[in-house]
Amino acid sequence: MTLNNKTMVKAVIALTLVTVLSGCSNWSKRNRNTAIGAGIGAIGGSVLTHGDGLGTLGGAALGGVIGHQSGN
């Protein structure tokens, strides 16, 4: 049985996501919203700037600020 690269990448991403999210169980609602906003902002910034690193970082920063402000 052989695994192609896409399958391996998906498995690694899924395992990483589960590991990272399990460490967030004791976070406050505001901290979770900040992290979620930063993640969504990074994805949005990357898509809008076609993978530019600066656009990704800017999106993450903006998303984190919005997520932080929306959490009470």
N, C-alpha and C positions, 0 to 999 in steps of 0.2 A: 504494500500500500504506500502510495506517495502523496505527499501534500504539496500543493502549489504555494507560491509566495503569498497570494491574496488570502488564502485560508490561514496561513501562519500569522499574517499581519492582523487579521480579524481576531484571532485567538489571543494574541498578545494585547491588543487594544482592550478586549473584553476583560481579560484578567487584570490589567492595569486599572481599568475603570472600577472594577469591583473592589480592588485593594484600596484605591484612593478614597472611594466613597465610604468604605467601612470605617475609615479614620475620622469621618465627619459626623459621627452619630451624636457627639456631645456638644456640637456647635450651637450657638444661639441662632434664632431665626434671621437676625440681621447678618451674621457672618455667612450663613448658608446663601442668603440672597446676594451678598457681595460676590461670593465665589461663582454662583450660577450666572450672575450678570457678567462677570469677567469672562467666563467661558463662552457665553453666547456672543458677547461683544467681540471676542477674539475670532470666532468663526465668521461673524458678520464682516469684521474688518478685513479678514483674509479674503473672503469672497469678493467684497467690493473693490479691493485693490489687487486682485488676481495673484494672491499669495505673497505680496510684499511684506517683509518683516515689520517695517515701521507701521504700516496700516494695521497689521495684526495686533501689535502692541498698543496702538492708539485705540483700537476697538475694545481691547481688553480693559484698558484704563477707563474708558468712557462707560463701558458696561458695568464695571465694578463700582463706579461712583453711583450710577443709576440704581444698581441693585442695593447698594448700601443705604441710599436715601429712601428706597421703597420699603425697607424692612424696619419694623418697629419692635 
